[in-house]
Amino acid sequence: MNTTELASRRDIAGRIAGDAAALAARIRAGGMKAATMKGAQDFLTEADGATEHFIRGELERHFPGEPILGEEGGGTPPESGPLWILDPIDGTANFARNADRWCVSVGMALDGRATIGAVARHAPAQLVLGAKGCSASLNGQPISAAPTTDMARAIVEVGWSLRRPASGFIALAARVMEAGAGVRSSGSGTLGLVETAMGRLDAYAELHMNAWDACAALAIAREAGCWTNAFDSGAWLTDGNPILFAAPALGPRLMALLDG
């Protein structure tokens, strides 16, 4: 695909993600049933299913026949060609508690590589877009990775999930702090990744992340000039991978900490 087609697909994905975030917010404002649990600390609300259904329908309308992989509805990655990858609500625990740190993520991989990203928040209204060779933006304005070179001035978000032992998260956070950085964890990995692309964070690291949490953000971060690890390699579409986005000067040092 050429850059004109990629930019067109990026813009369509952005409109879909923004409409989906508005839909999720309306569902929550109208009163939801209590969240159910897919597992320990793994929340599911009725808005997740409704939002994913909406996104799938819109993608099928604009790109008929193209495969889709979603957190709730699953899907089978093709051997080549485009694959739409979506997370209807990242930060569901925040969403279920009426907090605003959640987002909708719509990405596209092409031949197994993250290529297009659209990440939308409802409050505050934010739409972050990127596509290979087409730059990255927040609400239409260019974004770029932080220029930070000193770890003692860095803020690093360290993501946590039960997919890896708590001891690994604690050890990684400790290594980052011992290197001089400040550490935070705020309940939406996708937002942590795109905030690194915006330069609001100096890095985001997590021992394991799934494709639907990271595909869109990875396409955005590369266009924003972030240092990124080889997340979209191996069996990332089915099994996920460790992930690190960082300010360019900090990436190699932080990668050594991620590897332990």
C-alpha positions, 0 to 999 in steps of 0.5 A: 500500500502506498502512503496515500492509501495508508493515510486514508485508512488511518483517517477512517480508523480515527473516525471509527475510534472516535465514534466508538469512544463516544459510544462507550461513554454514552453507554456508561452515562446511561447506567451500566450493569456491574462489571463482570470478571474474565479473571482476577483484576480482568474486568468486562463491561457491557460497553466492551462488547457493544463497542467492539461490535460497532468497530467490527461493523464499521471496519467491515463496511469500509474494508469488506472481507479484511480480517479482524482481531479483537480482544473480545471477539478474537480472530485468526491472523492471516499469513499476509496482507492487512489485519485490523487489530482492536481493543474496544476499551483499554483501561476497563477497570478505570472505565468501570469505576467512572474514571476517565483513563481509558481509550479505544484502540484501532490498529492495522498490521500489514504483512505482520507489522504494525502499520496504522494506529488510531487511539481515541479518548473521550474525556479529554477529547483526544485522537492520536493517529499514525501510519507508516510514512505518514507522521503522527499527530494528536488532534491534528497537531504533530507529536514527537518523542521526548528529547530526554537523555538523563535517566534521572530526569525520566518518567517511566510507566511500568505496566502490570498484569497477571500474565506475568508474576508480580515478582517480575513487575516489582523487580522491573520497577525496582531496576528502573527506579535504581537507574534514577527514573521516576515510576508510575502505573496508571491502568491503561497500557495503550495510553501509556504507550501513546503518551510516550509517543507524545513525549509526556512520558519518557518510556513505557515498559511491560513484561507482556502485552497483547497485540490489541493493546499495542498495535495501534500505539506502535504504529504511532510511536514509530512515526513519532520517533520513539525507540521501540523494541521488536514487539511486532515479531515472532508470534506477537499476534497470537501470543503477545511480547514484552514491550518497550517504547522510549525516548531515543536516547534512553531506549537501549539502557531501558531495554537492558533493564527490561531484559533483566 
